[in-house]
Amino acid sequence: MSLRCWTVFGIAFCASAGLLDGSAARAQDDSLPAMRARLRQMIHASHGAPEGEPAGEAVSDVATATYHSGTMLHCENCHVMHASDSGQGYNGPAKNPGGYPHLLRASNPTELCLSCHDGHADVPDVVGADTNGLAERAGGMFASPGAANPNGHKLGPGGTDLCLRCHTARGTRPGEAEVTCTDCHDAHGNGRARNLQWASDPPSTPPLGLFVNPTATDLARYERSNVAYGTDGTDNLREVTNICIDCHHVFSGSWYTDPDGDGIPNKHPVTETERGATIRVSDGDSRHTTDSGHWVDGSGAGFGVPRARFLVDPATTYSEATAVAADNTVFCLTCHKAHGSENPDGLAWPQQNGSVGPNGCDQCHNKGAS
């Protein structure tokens, strides 16, 4: 009896050549859910691996075998050889015999990403309620794809030029601008934290200081409480929100935050080391606009919600990035979640009386005590 062997999702299978005809072939197709379950086990086993250090780069959130990268990059999960919406090729009942662009298994990258990342157990869930029951996802969540999202980014299929999604002939249209998963994440892996990338210039993305608690495994690696942020202020290790500024550039730099140059910001300044902006909690102490001692103490006004996320400069490890100090710096993720949240504008805490503060704001400013 001759054997034929093949590999599916990186898993080797062998069977008698005679069994690959007729009903046996259909049984092989029916086993795909089981194979996907085994793949998920492999993925999350790798997520427990120690953090690696790519040659010549600062330490970032790169495990030795993270999904979408290295040994966990499986072409057949996302692409087919011969045109299908479900991976069946020309030999199956393909709904779109002409195939999808780039031989994708779905009509666009966002739809393809969400075929795993929306509502499937044991895979990070980025839309709506979390299927996996995490206490708080570090990146937050999107609303339903295609729906206007006042609570964060609108997730869509893209299809138009990145800039023109916001900058149209009539200017920016609120609620119409949209992002795709692959604007901010490299589907093929890039050695950066969470495979993050600049939307405007992916190959030039610097290492990004997002660090994961080395004791966290599986989906706990995506818990807000197990993620910390640092930078060394150079292209060796930029703050993770450097990719936010790639599109949201009008929210950083003195030209935008303090256009009249009187030292009193018109917009809340944020740390953005590419433009030399480092905004420490303690910077406002002398003007009595911040209270860094209150921030370090961590109790009282503002601390009815979890401690706001902060950036440590310099920090190149998870331990360094979790150190609370007066010179902790504020950045985009201090107040917002990258994907979105339950709150307007993706805020990290609920509004009070229809305004942003005092929840969270008082952690640095301590105005609730006055």
Secondary structure, DSSP 8 states (H G I E B T S, - for coil): --EEEEEETTEEEEEEGGGGSHHHHHHHHHTHHHHHHHHHHHHHHHTTS-B---TTS---S-BTT-TTSGGG--GGGTB-SS--SSS-GGGS--S-TT--GGGBSSSSHHHHHHHHHSS-TTS---BSS-TT--S-BTTB-B-STTS--TTB--B----S-TGGGT-BTTB--TTT--B-HHHHB-TT--SSGGGB--SS-GGG---B-EEE-TT--GGGGGBGGGEEEE--SBTTBB-TTHHHHTT-GGGSSHHHH-TT-SSS-SS----BGGGTB--BGGGGGGGTS--HHHHHH--STTTTS-----EESS--SHHHHT---TT-B--HHHHB-SSB-SSGGGBSS--BTTBS-STTHHHHH-GGG-
